[in-house]
Amino acid sequence: MAYVIAEPCIGTKDSACVDACPVDCIHPKKDDPRFEAAELLYIDPVECIDCGACVPVCPVSAIFALDDLPEKWADFTQKNAAFFGR
Ligand code: SF4
């Protein structure tokens, strides 16, 4: 079970989570050519180790454990995975 980045990230893409993640599974980073075009940042569901380190650093509270993801944002689970071709 991975963590998921949801709707509040859209238009924010703060990247504090990228720096907090110990396994470097949040993309695209600011120096990635895909960053500008990306709607939001995404968590790789295979690489995520469920540590929760990204949650408190997000300024817009966009990151949720899968079990805590609000139902209205359920489709973000697939959006996160799809960025990595999962
Ligand atoms: Fe990275 Fe941990 Fe957040 Fe998963 S829960 S994206 S491993 S910081």
Boltz pocket constraint, residues with backbone or C-beta under 6 A from the ligand:
constraints:
  - pocket:
      binder: B
      contacts: [[A, 3], [A, 17], [A, 20], [A, 21], [A, 22], [A, 23], [A, 24], [A, 25], [A, 26], [A, 43], [A, 47], [A, 48], [A, 49], [A, 50], [A, 51], [A, 52], [A, 53], [A, 54], [A, 55]]
      max_distance: 6.0
